[in-house]
């Protein structure tokens, strides 16, 4: 049997330390997940979860949101980063879902990318979380952790996405996405990584080169 790749070794270790590898966004439908992920761009999940209950109570379906005014949506998400653009994106996305997809969030990847405010990361999250598809969403946490560990090297999220997808078995990619995000969110912090509490130091390039 060939030796495991470093990426798989990382996942095996994180699997023992992160018992519930799942999104921390609160949602109860594909529509709510899509909206939450759009809102989470450059914003914390914690903040998004504080805002979405009132938003979903007011606009529980794409059809309801499609009829909203900019001011109505903005008032509910004003504490989110970039509320102007996100308010516009949410209303336009809701309209497109109603007009082109019979009021349901599309499952096809290319269709998701047609929605305003939806890029590769958002589409990957939706497909991965909802349908367990082998899509690797690369946010700031995954980007940072991958480069520090040395399991993927690159200057763009797409470069990291391609390397991780190639190195990880398809069936493990949905969970791998969460392992790396959660590790970056709570252990491998941007400014002050908690290396003393990290189970990956023996195989981490950053630790071996800077702290060992």
C-alpha positions as a Python dict, from the first residue, in 0.01 Angstrom:
ca = {
    (1, 'X'): (0, 0, 0),
    (2, 'X'): (146, 340, -96),
    (3, 'X'): (211, 589, 185),
    (4, 'X'): (-68, 835, 262),
    (5, 'X'): (-33, 1182, 122),
    (6, 'X'): (33, 1459, 370),
    (7, 'X'): (-313, 1598, 300),
    (8, 'X'): (-479, 1272, 400),
    (9, 'X'): (-260, 1256, 711),
    (10, 'X'): (-385, 1602, 807),
    (11, 'X'): (-746, 1494, 764),
    (12, 'X'): (-693, 1177, 968),
    (13, 'X'): (-553, 1382, 1255),
    (14, 'X'): (-820, 1653, 1241),
    (15, 'X'): (-1089, 1387, 1230),
    (16, 'X'): (-985, 1284, 1582),
    (17, 'X'): (-1000, 1640, 1715),
    (18, 'X'): (-1308, 1781, 1541),
    (19, 'X'): (-1604, 1556, 1622),
    (20, 'X'): (-1869, 1743, 1422),
    (21, 'X'): (-1727, 1870, 1092),
    (22, 'X'): (-2021, 2074, 966),
    (23, 'X'): (-2112, 2428, 877),
    (24, 'X'): (-2175, 2665, 1166),
    (25, 'X'): (-2430, 2861, 967),
    (26, 'X'): (-2788, 2810, 1085),
    (27, 'X'): (-3029, 2713, 809),
    (28, 'X'): (-3334, 2496, 751),
    (29, 'X'): (-3364, 2494, 371),
    (30, 'X'): (-3149, 2532, 58),
    (31, 'X'): (-3275, 2889, 26),
    (32, 'X'): (-3167, 2977, 379),
    (33, 'X'): (-2824, 2819, 331),
    (34, 'X'): (-2769, 3006, 5),
    (35, 'X'): (-2863, 3339, 162),
    (36, 'X'): (-2646, 3269, 466),
    (37, 'X'): (-2342, 3182, 256),
    (38, 'X'): (-2384, 3495, 43),
    (39, 'X'): (-2399, 3701, 362),
    (40, 'X'): (-2096, 3523, 510),
    (41, 'X'): (-1853, 3659, 250),
    (42, 'X'): (-1589, 3849, 450),
    (43, 'X'): (-1810, 3822, 756),
    (44, 'X'): (-1822, 3579, 1047),
    (45, 'X'): (-2076, 3299, 1068),
    (46, 'X'): (-2158, 3420, 1417),
    (47, 'X'): (-2264, 3760, 1287),
    (48, 'X'): (-2462, 3604, 1002),
    (49, 'X'): (-2649, 3381, 1246),
    (50, 'X'): (-2744, 3688, 1448),
    (51, 'X'): (-2898, 3854, 1143),
    (52, 'X'): (-3071, 3575, 952),
    (53, 'X'): (-3355, 3485, 1194),
    (54, 'X'): (-3524, 3822, 1141),
    (55, 'X'): (-3443, 3815, 770),
    (56, 'X'): (-3597, 3471, 720),
    (57, 'X'): (-3899, 3556, 932),
    (58, 'X'): (-3967, 3856, 709),
    (59, 'X'): (-3874, 3682, 383),
    (60, 'X'): (-3919, 3305, 431),
    (61, 'X'): (-3901, 3215, 60),
    (62, 'X'): (-3730, 3338, -257),
    (63, 'X'): (-4070, 3459, -380),
    (64, 'X'): (-4110, 3681, -73),
    (65, 'X'): (-3755, 3811, -98),
    (66, 'X'): (-3798, 3887, -467),
    (67, 'X'): (-4069, 4139, -376),
    (68, 'X'): (-3857, 4313, -113),
    (69, 'X'): (-3722, 4663, -151),
    (70, 'X'): (-3357, 4749, -107),
    (71, 'X'): (-3434, 4950, 208),
    (72, 'X'): (-3623, 4659, 365),
    (73, 'X'): (-3337, 4415, 316),
    (74, 'X'): (-3067, 4666, 404),
    (75, 'X'): (-3234, 4745, 736),
    (76, 'X'): (-3216, 4379, 834),
    (77, 'X'): (-2856, 4310, 727),
    (78, 'X'): (-2692, 4647, 791),
    (79, 'X'): (-2457, 4498, 1053),
    (80, 'X'): (-2319, 4255, 793),
    (81, 'X'): (-2012, 4351, 592),
    (82, 'X'): (-2091, 4518, 259),
    (83, 'X'): (-2467, 4546, 323),
    (84, 'X'): (-2527, 4761, 13),
    (85, 'X'): (-2399, 4508, -237),
    (86, 'X'): (-2537, 4211, -49),
    (87, 'X'): (-2885, 4363, -29),
    (88, 'X'): (-2885, 4411, -406),
    (89, 'X'): (-2746, 4062, -467),
    (90, 'X'): (-3004, 3894, -246),
    (91, 'X'): (-3298, 4064, -417),
    (92, 'X'): (-3161, 3996, -767),
    (93, 'X'): (-3082, 3636, -678),
    (94, 'X'): (-3432, 3581, -540),
    (95, 'X'): (-3583, 3722, -859),
    (96, 'X'): (-3369, 3498, -1076),
    (97, 'X'): (-3461, 3190, -869),
    (98, 'X'): (-3829, 3273, -911),
    (99, 'X'): (-3807, 3354, -1281),
    (100, 'X'): (-3566, 3088, -1406),
    (101, 'X'): (-3575, 2806, -1149),
    (102, 'X'): (-3940, 2784, -1043),
    (103, 'X'): (-3870, 2930, -702),
    (104, 'X'): (-3616, 2667, -598),
    (105, 'X'): (-3243, 2703, -547),
    (106, 'X'): (-3078, 2530, -844),
    (107, 'X'): (-2862, 2228, -776),
    (108, 'X'): (-2650, 2243, -1091),
    (109, 'X'): (-2317, 2413, -1029),
    (110, 'X'): (-2326, 2626, -1344),
    (111, 'X'): (-2678, 2744, -1259),
    (112, 'X'): (-2568, 2850, -912),
    (113, 'X'): (-2290, 3059, -1064),
    (114, 'X'): (-2550, 3255, -1261),
    (115, 'X'): (-2694, 3397, -938),
    (116, 'X'): (-2576, 3745, -832),
    (117, 'X'): (-2340, 3730, -538),
    (118, 'X'): (-2258, 3363, -599),
    (119, 'X'): (-1899, 3278, -688),
    (120, 'X'): (-1707, 2951, -681),
    (121, 'X'): (-1677, 2947, -303),
    (122, 'X'): (-2049, 2997, -243),
    (123, 'X'): (-2150, 2745, -509),
    (124, 'X'): (-1903, 2493, -369),
    (125, 'X'): (-2040, 2535, -16),
    (126, 'X'): (-2401, 2490, -129),
    (127, 'X'): (-2325, 2177, -334),
    (128, 'X'): (-2103, 2031, -65),
    (129, 'X'): (-2325, 2097, 236),
    (130, 'X'): (-2661, 2021, 77),
    (131, 'X'): (-2571, 1736, -157),
    (132, 'X'): (-2242, 1600, -24),
    (133, 'X'): (-2076, 1665, -359),
    (134, 'X'): (-1694, 1666, -382),
    (135, 'X'): (-1662, 2045, -397),
    (136, 'X'): (-1385, 2219, -204),
    (137, 'X'): (-1479, 2570, -97),
    (138, 'X'): (-1169, 2779, -26),
    (139, 'X'): (-1230, 3068, 213),
    (140, 'X'): (-965, 3266, 401),
    (141, 'X'): (-931, 2991, 662),
    (142, 'X'): (-880, 2706, 413),
    (143, 'X'): (-640, 2924, 213),
    (144, 'X'): (-430, 3011, 517),
    (145, 'X'): (-426, 2663, 672),
    (146, 'X'): (-339, 2490, 344),
    (147, 'X'): (-44, 2720, 277),
    (148, 'X'): (85, 2702, 633),
    (149, 'X'): (65, 2325, 651),
    (150, 'X'): (212, 2287, 305),
    (151, 'X'): (-69, 2064, 177),
    (152, 'X'): (-140, 2316, -97),
    (153, 'X'): (60, 2613, -212),
    (154, 'X'): (-74, 2901, -413),
    (155, 'X'): (-156, 3268, -435),
    (156, 'X'): (-521, 3225, -533),
    (157, 'X'): (-816, 3032, -387),
    (158, 'X'): (-859, 2852, -720),
    (159, 'X'): (-503, 2723, -709),
    (160, 'X'): (-559, 2588, -357),
    (161, 'X'): (-896, 2440, -454),
    (162, 'X'): (-747, 2245, -745),
    (163, 'X'): (-460, 2106, -539),
    (164, 'X'): (-679, 1999, -249),
    (165, 'X'): (-938, 1842, -477),
    (166, 'X'): (-667, 1643, -652),
    (167, 'X'): (-513, 1523, -324),
    (168, 'X'): (-828, 1428, -130),
    (169, 'X'): (-1051, 1129, -214),
    (170, 'X'): (-1388, 1250, -344),
    (171, 'X'): (-1586, 1099, -59),
    (172, 'X'): (-1380, 1293, 197),
    (173, 'X'): (-1388, 1634, 31),
    (174, 'X'): (-1715, 1760, 188),
    (175, 'X'): (-1589, 1692, 540),
    (176, 'X'): (-1235, 1804, 457),
    (177, 'X'): (-1372, 2148, 376),
    (178, 'X'): (-1514, 2177, 728),
    (179, 'X'): (-1208, 2031, 900),
    (180, 'X'): (-983, 2293, 744),
    (181, 'X'): (-1223, 2580, 807),
    (182, 'X'): (-1278, 2490, 1172),
    (183, 'X'): (-908, 2433, 1230),
    (184, 'X'): (-837, 2778, 1087),
    (185, 'X'): (-1118, 2940, 1281),
    (186, 'X'): (-1026, 2805, 1623),
    (187, 'X'): (-663, 2688, 1617),
    (188, 'X'): (-462, 2813, 1319),
    (189, 'X'): (-559, 3176, 1368),
    (190, 'X'): (-438, 3442, 1127),
    (191, 'X'): (-242, 3659, 1369),
    (192, 'X'): (-171, 3436, 1666),
    (193, 'X'): (-198, 3068, 1572),
    (194, 'X'): (-241, 2842, 1874),
    (195, 'X'): (49, 2616, 1783),
    (196, 'X'): (88, 2486, 2138),
    (197, 'X'): (-261, 2336, 2115),
    (198, 'X'): (-231, 2218, 1755),
    (199, 'X'): (-212, 1842, 1682),
    (200, 'X'): (-47, 1904, 1345),
    (201, 'X'): (284, 2063, 1444),
    (202, 'X'): (493, 1760, 1348),
    (203, 'X'): (385, 1785, 987),
    (204, 'X'): (323, 2161, 964),
    (205, 'X'): (563, 2357, 745),
    (206, 'X'): (490, 2685, 924),
    (207, 'X'): (564, 2540, 1267),
    (208, 'X'): (875, 2351, 1160),
    (209, 'X'): (1021, 2652, 980),
    (210, 'X'): (936, 2918, 1239),
    (211, 'X'): (879, 2769, 1584),
    (212, 'X'): (1036, 2426, 1615),
}
